């Protein structure tokens, strides 16, 4: 077992912000006695294989240097292999765009993450596992389908280099199309399959998405539960009027909203759908969702 942190750096995170800031941050950690073995990624998905190989080599402590996508890839490099041993540890240097997971613990970003590392603070964290037709993925923040995933997919495919303007453009076009459709599922094996139309569904482990949007205000990262939030077929005007409530979590009080804590979800989809998972856009034929309770330690 190796004591050093295996640091996976995504220099492109935050529109290149990570590349500019990473060296002084890592130098500060090293000067404070934190042992690091650092590698940089050069392509999307590479962190998965880097983390997987490092775990096989005996590393059990990992540092995600970038955004939510970097930690997502590390988690998927660790699992399911890490289920056979002691829970690995994941720390963060949030130099990306969203950094939503850490928002549950502080809004001070890098300063908070550095303090947690230097203070050796950690706590157990659940890992959510989505089984789909072609395999499985693991995440610690959120999975969503519907409107939010449509916006993310459109931004990734057409406006990825436009920054904030691209995000706003994707929202505008998704509002223009405005699809409200069913995503058939059953929660905890109870009742009939839910075929109701909705604007979006989210399945969260932590509260925030998009950096500051509190999509799952009741979520707890180590309660062994999936926080399931459903917003029914609200109209365009209603959505625009209620957008501010998505940032303070009061959207769950809307008459068309529902939330519940669940242990297991079965999907009955006819085919693949666009999903947003920890900031990444994937097209998946979802089958089941469950919780790996306290499978990871997070430095927070």
Secondary structure, DSSP 8 states (H G I E B T S, - for coil): -EEEEEEEE-TTGGGGHHHHHHHHHHHHHHHTT--EEEEE--STTHHHHHHHHHHHTTEEEEEEEESHHHHHHHHHHHTTGGGGSS-EEEEEEE-SS--HHHHTT-S-HHHHHHHHHHTT--EEEEEEEEEETTEEEEESSEEEEEHHHHHHHHHHHH-TTSHHHHHHHHHHHHHHH---EE--EEETT-SS-B--EESEEEEESSSEETTTEES-TT--TTSS-EEEEEE----HHHHHHHTTHHHHTGGGGSTTEEEEEESEEEE--SS-EEEEETTEEEEE-EEEEEEEEEEEEE--
